[in-house]
Amino acid sequence: MNWKSIIATALITGAVTVATGMLLFWWQSEKSELIYNSIQSIPFDDSNNKLFIQQVEIANSGDKVIENVVFVLTFSNEKIQKSKITIDKAISHKTKSDDSSIELKIDTLNPKEGAAVSILFQGSSTSTRAGAVSLRGKGVTGRPIGSSNKSSMVFISISVIAAYAGVFTFFLSTRFGRKIFPTLLKVAILGGPLASTGEQKDVIASLLAMYGYPERAKEYLQAGASRQYWVEADLLASEAINSDDKMKKDTIEILKQLSKVEVMRRESKAIVFYNIARIAESSDLDSSIIHQNLEIAKSLSKREIEKRLAIDPIFSSS
């Protein structure tokens, strides 16, 4: 690992660690939360009217003391017959009620503390709806139990981010990860060929089918073993060299398309260009094609290409 890789890995790892830590600190800090639960009974018959009971429980489910809590239960056309508020006598509070509403004000409500309000009200039919609940405190609005809890979603999101951050940091600590990360980042930001995201055998099979070799494509797809670009480039070139001119030209086009795959090691890409030159050498194509592809191959992996040229019968016989 050179010093540039060390610095880059350290900077990225540090940024991920700090960001994750800040998110966790933010979520774990104390928060205010008011919740309530409202239940309405089935109606009781009373001559021409219907009687209902509505029970509302409120609670401080957060981690901080909430000041100036205000609870209001309001009815439209219904009439309150009786009401009862259950709350710890040590909690400072005030109540106010009339025929259509009841109000409870609490100076301070500690975490896990709460109150219960019971109402007996009169309606005109069995479809009479319960009273509307309004619950607020200083800096917080009450929500019914069971509604979406954004804090829980935030916690889940942070947990997922932290997990992926760990995997990402481990990935960058490996030689392969540091090598392929710039390419993956380029594909993610700038976009790349669709084939660059697939498995190697799928990429080659797709190209074979595209250029009129469906049976060979099926062989690739049905093969259980993993495929390597450089090995397949050698095999494709060998088959083409021993085939007719059409097969040679088609294989050169397939290898050209294969060379455009973004996520491919430099050594493998060098061998792809090298095999284009091999096929061209075995045919009557312009010699400039041979020279051009050999130069590209050498620029990607000079040592590997020179080793191959020294023993390749295609070039040694020319």
N, C-alpha and C positions, 0 to 999 in steps of 0.2 A: 504494500500500500504506500503510495507516495504522499508527500505532505499536503498536496491539494485535496486529495481524497479524504485525508484525516480531518482537515479543516472543514470541508463541506459536510462530512458526516457528523462532526461535532456540532456544527451550526444548526443543521436540520434536526438532529436529535434534541438539542437544547431547546429549540423553538417549540417542538412538539410537546416536550415535557413541561415547559413553562405554561403553554397555552392550556394543556389539560389540567394542570394544577390550579390555574386561575379559574377555570370553569367549575371544577370541583369545589373550590373555596367559595365561589359565588353561590352555588347551589346549597352547600352545607351551612351557609350563614342563616341566622334566625329569620323567620318569615312570619307575617301575620296572616291568619286564615280564620274566617268565620263560616260555619256551616249550619244548616237547619234541615229538619225533617218534618214534613207536614202530612198528617193522616186524617182523612174524613171518614166518619162512620156511615153505615147504611141508615136510611131514614126511619124514624119512629112516627107512627100515625098519631095525630092529635086532632080529632075532628076534621076540619077542612084544611089544616096546615100540616106541614111536615117538620119534624124536629131532627136536627143533626148535631153531632159532636165532632169538633175539630181539635186535634191535638197537635201542637207545634213545639218541637224541641230545638233549642239553639245551643251552640257550643263554640268555644274558642279551641279549634283543633290545631292551631299553629304553635310556634315556639316563643312568641313575644306577647307581652301584656298589651291588650287592645283598649284604648280609651274611647270614651264617648260613643258607646254602643247604643244604637237606636233600632228597636224592633217595632214594626207597625203591621197590624193585621186589619185589612179593610174589606168591607162587604158592599155590594152594589144595592140590591133590592132586598137582601135578607136583614133580619133583625136579631141582634144579640139578646139572648134571654139571661144568661148567666156567664160569668167568666172567673177563672181562677189562675193565679200565677204562682208557680213553685220555684223558689230561688233561695239560696243560702242567705240567711238573715244578716250575715256579716258583710255581704256585698251591697254597697250603696247603690240604691236604685229608686226610680220614681215610676208611677203608673198613671195612666189617664185613659178613660174609656167612655163611650156613649153607645147609642143603639146600633151604630154601623161600623165602629172601629175600636181598636184597643191599642194603646201605645205603651211600650216599656223602654225606659231609658236607664242604662247602666253606666256609672262613672268609669269604672275599670273592670275588665274581665281578664283574669289570669288564664294561662294555658290550662286546658282540660276542664275549666269551669264552664257552667252554662245555666240555662233556665228552661222551664217548661210552661207553656200557656195552653190552658184548656178552655174551650168555648162551647157553649150550648146555644145554637142559633136556630131561627125559624125560617123556613122557606116555603114557597108555594107549590113546589112539585118535587118529584123524586129526582129530577135532573138538575136540581139546584147545585151550583158549584161552590166549592170551598172559598174562603176568603183569600184575597191576594196578600202574599207575604212580601215585606220589604225589610231588609236587614243590612245595616251599614255600621261601620266603625271608622275611627280615624285612620285613613289611608287604606281601608279595605272594604270590599263589598261582599256581603254574604252570598253563598251559593248553596243550592240544594244538594243533599247527599246523593251521590251517584252521578252527578254531572261531571263533565270533563275536568280533570285535574291537571293543569298545565305543569305544575311542579313535578308530578310523577313522570310526565312525558319528557320534561327537561332532564330528569335524572336518568331515564332510560337512554336518552340521546347521548348524554355525557358518558355513560357507561360504555356505549357502543364506540364512541369516539376514542375513549381511553384504551379499549381493547384493540381497535385498529391501529392506534398510535403505537402500542407495544409491538404489534406485528410489523408495522412499517419500520420502526427503529431496528428491529432484528434483521429485517430485509436489507436495510442499508448497511448493516454491520458486516454483511457477507460480500465477498468479492464480486459474485455474480450480480447481486443487488445494486452495487455501486456502478457496475458496468452497464446494466440495462436500464437503470432509472432515467438517464437523460433521454433515451429513445422513447420510453413509455410516456414521459412527460411531454415530449414533442408530439406524439400521436394524440394524447389527451387534449392538448391545447390547440394544435393546428389541424388535427385530423389526419387520417391516413387511409390507405386502401382497406377496404372491408376485409380482404383476405389476411391482413396482418394480425387480426385478432383471433384467427382460427387455429386449430391444430395443424401441424405440418402436413400430415397425410390428407387432411381435408382440403388444404390449399392446393396441393399438387393434383388431387383428384378433380377438383373444380376446373383447373386449367386443362387437364387432359380431356375432360368432357367438353369444354368450350371449343377445343380445337379438333373435335371429331373422333375422339378415342374413348367412347363410353365404356367399353369392356375393360380397358386398362384402368379407368376411373373406378369401376366397381371393385376391381382387385385391390385397389388402395383402400377403399372404404371398408372392405371386408377383412382386411388384414388386422390382426389383433395387436401386433407389435408396433411400437412407436416408430416414427420415421424421422430421419435426420436430413436436412436440406442438402448437405454436401454429399452424402451417400446417394441420395436419390438423383442428384444432378449427374453423378458419375454413371449411374445405371441408365438413366434416360439417354445420356450422350452415347453410351456404348451400344444401346439398341438402335439409335438413329444412325450411327456410323456404319452399321451392318445392314441398313435398310435402304430403301429407295430415296430419291431426291425429295419427294413430297414429305416423307417422314422426317428427313433432315431439316427441311425448312420449317415444318411445324414444330419440331422440337426446339429449334433455335428461338422461335417466337414464345414457346412455353417458358424457356429458360430466361428470356428477356423479361417476361412478366413476373417470373419468380424473383428476379433480381430487384424488383421494386418493393418487395415486402420489407416493411420498416423494421419489424422486430426480427432481425436475423444477425447473427454474429458476423464480424468482418471477415473472418477466415472462411466461413461458409459462403458468404457472398462472393468472395474471391474465387472460390472453386466453381461457382455457377458461371461467372464470366469466363473462367478458364475453359469450361466445357463448351461454351458457345464457340470459342476459338478452335477447340478440337474438332467440332462438327464441321466448322467452316473449312478447316485444313483438309478434311477428308472429302470435300466436295469441290465443285468448280466455282465457288464464290470468290468475290473480290478479296485479294490478299489484305486490303486495308481493314477489312472487318476482323481478320485474324489479329493483326497488329493492334488495332484499337482495343479489342477485348482483353488481349494479353496485358496491355499496359494498365488497364483498369484493374485487372486481377492482381498485378504486381503492386499497384499502389495500395491495395487493401491488405495483402499478405505476401510480401516479396519472397520471404524465405520459403514458404510453402509452395509457391508457384515454381520457383527455381528448382526445388527438389523434384517436383513432378516433371518438369521439362527435361530433367536429366535422365529420366527412366521411361518417359512416355514414348511408346513405339510409333504413335501417330506423327510426332514431331521429329523423332530421330530418323525416320525413314524418308523424310522429305528433303 
